[in-house]
Amino acid sequence: MWAANVHNEFVFVATDDFNNNFQVLSRSNLSLIHGAQTMTGNQNIAVFPGEPLTVLMIGPSEAKNIRSKQTE
């Protein structure tokens, strides 16, 4: 696991899993809500509250803004 960040009922996780390295988990039972392939290598996660909730994946050479209807 590269990084994790908790916001309200969600846990955002960056892992080295090849096909599913960004995951949104339920904070209550850690079940998978959403998963996606975003970037490879070392990563960090920043969460910015608002409508919609903004999650920024930060890697060594790029950053990706992720917004999911599941986390709005």
PyMOL commands that place a pseudoatom at each C-alpha (Angstrom):
pseudoatom trace, name=CA, resn=MET, resi=1, chain=A, elem=C, hetatm=0, pos=[0.000, 0.000, 0.000]
pseudoatom trace, name=CA, resn=TRP, resi=2, chain=A, elem=C, hetatm=0, pos=[1.303, 3.426, -0.954]
pseudoatom trace, name=CA, resn=ALA, resi=3, chain=A, elem=C, hetatm=0, pos=[-1.160, 5.676, 0.867]
pseudoatom trace, name=CA, resn=ALA, resi=4, chain=A, elem=C, hetatm=0, pos=[-4.540, 5.870, 2.599]
pseudoatom trace, name=CA, resn=ASN, resi=5, chain=A, elem=C, hetatm=0, pos=[-6.761, 8.799, 3.510]
pseudoatom trace, name=CA, resn=VAL, resi=6, chain=A, elem=C, hetatm=0, pos=[-10.056, 8.766, 5.427]
pseudoatom trace, name=CA, resn=HIS, resi=7, chain=A, elem=C, hetatm=0, pos=[-12.900, 11.207, 4.835]
pseudoatom trace, name=CA, resn=ASN, resi=8, chain=A, elem=C, hetatm=0, pos=[-16.329, 10.778, 6.441]
pseudoatom trace, name=CA, resn=GLU, resi=9, chain=A, elem=C, hetatm=0, pos=[-17.593, 7.294, 5.517]
pseudoatom trace, name=CA, resn=PHE, resi=10, chain=A, elem=C, hetatm=0, pos=[-14.881, 6.605, 2.903]
pseudoatom trace, name=CA, resn=VAL, resi=11, chain=A, elem=C, hetatm=0, pos=[-11.339, 5.229, 2.986]
pseudoatom trace, name=CA, resn=PHE, resi=12, chain=A, elem=C, hetatm=0, pos=[-9.289, 6.100, -0.121]
pseudoatom trace, name=CA, resn=VAL, resi=13, chain=A, elem=C, hetatm=0, pos=[-6.391, 3.723, -0.777]
pseudoatom trace, name=CA, resn=ALA, resi=14, chain=A, elem=C, hetatm=0, pos=[-3.492, 3.757, -3.268]
pseudoatom trace, name=CA, resn=THR, resi=15, chain=A, elem=C, hetatm=0, pos=[-1.898, 0.332, -3.720]
pseudoatom trace, name=CA, resn=ASP, resi=16, chain=A, elem=C, hetatm=0, pos=[0.514, -1.416, -6.054]
pseudoatom trace, name=CA, resn=ASP, resi=17, chain=A, elem=C, hetatm=0, pos=[-2.265, -3.729, -7.321]
pseudoatom trace, name=CA, resn=PHE, resi=18, chain=A, elem=C, hetatm=0, pos=[-1.831, -3.833, -11.122]
pseudoatom trace, name=CA, resn=ASN, resi=19, chain=A, elem=C, hetatm=0, pos=[-5.503, -3.657, -12.193]
pseudoatom trace, name=CA, resn=ASN, resi=20, chain=A, elem=C, hetatm=0, pos=[-7.072, -1.816, -9.279]
pseudoatom trace, name=CA, resn=ASN, resi=21, chain=A, elem=C, hetatm=0, pos=[-4.551, 0.508, -7.647]
pseudoatom trace, name=CA, resn=PHE, resi=22, chain=A, elem=C, hetatm=0, pos=[-7.009, 3.218, -6.530]
pseudoatom trace, name=CA, resn=GLN, resi=23, chain=A, elem=C, hetatm=0, pos=[-9.764, 1.990, -4.244]
pseudoatom trace, name=CA, resn=VAL, resi=24, chain=A, elem=C, hetatm=0, pos=[-12.629, 3.574, -2.356]
pseudoatom trace, name=CA, resn=LEU, resi=25, chain=A, elem=C, hetatm=0, pos=[-13.621, 1.484, 0.645]
pseudoatom trace, name=CA, resn=SER, resi=26, chain=A, elem=C, hetatm=0, pos=[-16.483, 1.735, 3.111]
pseudoatom trace, name=CA, resn=ARG, resi=27, chain=A, elem=C, hetatm=0, pos=[-15.121, 3.006, 6.420]
pseudoatom trace, name=CA, resn=SER, resi=28, chain=A, elem=C, hetatm=0, pos=[-17.563, 0.852, 8.404]
pseudoatom trace, name=CA, resn=ASN, resi=29, chain=A, elem=C, hetatm=0, pos=[-16.575, -2.553, 6.978]
pseudoatom trace, name=CA, resn=LEU, resi=30, chain=A, elem=C, hetatm=0, pos=[-13.745, -1.887, 4.452]
pseudoatom trace, name=CA, resn=SER, resi=31, chain=A, elem=C, hetatm=0, pos=[-15.786, -3.331, 1.576]
pseudoatom trace, name=CA, resn=LEU, resi=32, chain=A, elem=C, hetatm=0, pos=[-14.857, -2.138, -1.920]
pseudoatom trace, name=CA, resn=ILE, resi=33, chain=A, elem=C, hetatm=0, pos=[-17.134, 0.628, -3.251]
pseudoatom trace, name=CA, resn=HIS, resi=34, chain=A, elem=C, hetatm=0, pos=[-15.097, 1.670, -6.305]
pseudoatom trace, name=CA, resn=GLY, resi=35, chain=A, elem=C, hetatm=0, pos=[-11.776, 0.697, -7.856]
pseudoatom trace, name=CA, resn=ALA, resi=36, chain=A, elem=C, hetatm=0, pos=[-9.778, 1.916, -10.841]
pseudoatom trace, name=CA, resn=GLN, resi=37, chain=A, elem=C, hetatm=0, pos=[-6.366, 1.813, -12.489]
pseudoatom trace, name=CA, resn=THR, resi=38, chain=A, elem=C, hetatm=0, pos=[-4.911, 5.305, -12.134]
pseudoatom trace, name=CA, resn=MET, resi=39, chain=A, elem=C, hetatm=0, pos=[-1.109, 5.412, -12.179]
pseudoatom trace, name=CA, resn=THR, resi=40, chain=A, elem=C, hetatm=0, pos=[1.875, 3.270, -11.277]
pseudoatom trace, name=CA, resn=GLY, resi=41, chain=A, elem=C, hetatm=0, pos=[4.653, 3.824, -8.774]
pseudoatom trace, name=CA, resn=ASN, resi=42, chain=A, elem=C, hetatm=0, pos=[4.787, 5.672, -5.494]
pseudoatom trace, name=CA, resn=GLN, resi=43, chain=A, elem=C, hetatm=0, pos=[1.579, 7.624, -4.817]
pseudoatom trace, name=CA, resn=ASN, resi=44, chain=A, elem=C, hetatm=0, pos=[-0.077, 9.829, -2.238]
pseudoatom trace, name=CA, resn=ILE, resi=45, chain=A, elem=C, hetatm=0, pos=[-3.712, 10.856, -1.767]
pseudoatom trace, name=CA, resn=ALA, resi=46, chain=A, elem=C, hetatm=0, pos=[-5.170, 14.269, -0.921]
pseudoatom trace, name=CA, resn=VAL, resi=47, chain=A, elem=C, hetatm=0, pos=[-8.886, 14.685, -0.190]
pseudoatom trace, name=CA, resn=PHE, resi=48, chain=A, elem=C, hetatm=0, pos=[-10.685, 18.023, -0.517]
pseudoatom trace, name=CA, resn=PRO, resi=49, chain=A, elem=C, hetatm=0, pos=[-14.234, 18.230, 0.864]
pseudoatom trace, name=CA, resn=GLY, resi=50, chain=A, elem=C, hetatm=0, pos=[-16.944, 19.892, -1.174]
pseudoatom trace, name=CA, resn=GLU, resi=51, chain=A, elem=C, hetatm=0, pos=[-19.627, 19.121, -3.711]
pseudoatom trace, name=CA, resn=PRO, resi=52, chain=A, elem=C, hetatm=0, pos=[-18.440, 16.895, -5.259]
pseudoatom trace, name=CA, resn=LEU, resi=53, chain=A, elem=C, hetatm=0, pos=[-15.693, 15.514, -3.067]
pseudoatom trace, name=CA, resn=THR, resi=54, chain=A, elem=C, hetatm=0, pos=[-12.335, 15.863, -4.847]
pseudoatom trace, name=CA, resn=VAL, resi=55, chain=A, elem=C, hetatm=0, pos=[-9.620, 13.240, -4.481]
pseudoatom trace, name=CA, resn=LEU, resi=56, chain=A, elem=C, hetatm=0, pos=[-6.185, 13.990, -5.888]
pseudoatom trace, name=CA, resn=MET, resi=57, chain=A, elem=C, hetatm=0, pos=[-3.775, 11.138, -6.639]
pseudoatom trace, name=CA, resn=ILE, resi=58, chain=A, elem=C, hetatm=0, pos=[-0.199, 12.453, -6.584]
pseudoatom trace, name=CA, resn=GLY, resi=59, chain=A, elem=C, hetatm=0, pos=[2.646, 10.453, -8.113]
pseudoatom trace, name=CA, resn=PRO, resi=60, chain=A, elem=C, hetatm=0, pos=[6.305, 11.162, -8.829]
pseudoatom trace, name=CA, resn=SER, resi=61, chain=A, elem=C, hetatm=0, pos=[5.627, 12.486, -12.344]
pseudoatom trace, name=CA, resn=GLU, resi=62, chain=A, elem=C, hetatm=0, pos=[1.880, 13.199, -12.519]
pseudoatom trace, name=CA, resn=ALA, resi=63, chain=A, elem=C, hetatm=0, pos=[-1.252, 14.034, -10.536]
pseudoatom trace, name=CA, resn=LYS, resi=64, chain=A, elem=C, hetatm=0, pos=[-4.811, 12.945, -11.298]
pseudoatom trace, name=CA, resn=ASN, resi=65, chain=A, elem=C, hetatm=0, pos=[-8.055, 14.496, -10.104]
pseudoatom trace, name=CA, resn=ILE, resi=66, chain=A, elem=C, hetatm=0, pos=[-10.600, 11.794, -9.326]
pseudoatom trace, name=CA, resn=ARG, resi=67, chain=A, elem=C, hetatm=0, pos=[-14.288, 12.475, -8.793]
pseudoatom trace, name=CA, resn=SER, resi=68, chain=A, elem=C, hetatm=0, pos=[-16.666, 9.602, -8.270]
pseudoatom trace, name=CA, resn=LYS, resi=69, chain=A, elem=C, hetatm=0, pos=[-20.453, 9.722, -8.135]
pseudoatom trace, name=CA, resn=GLN, resi=70, chain=A, elem=C, hetatm=0, pos=[-20.113, 7.102, -5.393]
pseudoatom trace, name=CA, resn=THR, resi=71, chain=A, elem=C, hetatm=0, pos=[-18.327, 9.619, -3.161]
pseudoatom trace, name=CA, resn=GLU, resi=72, chain=A, elem=C, hetatm=0, pos=[-20.477, 12.712, -3.807]
for i in range(1, 72): cmd.bond("trace and resi %d" % i, "trace and resi %d" % (i + 1))
show_as sticks, trace
zoom trace
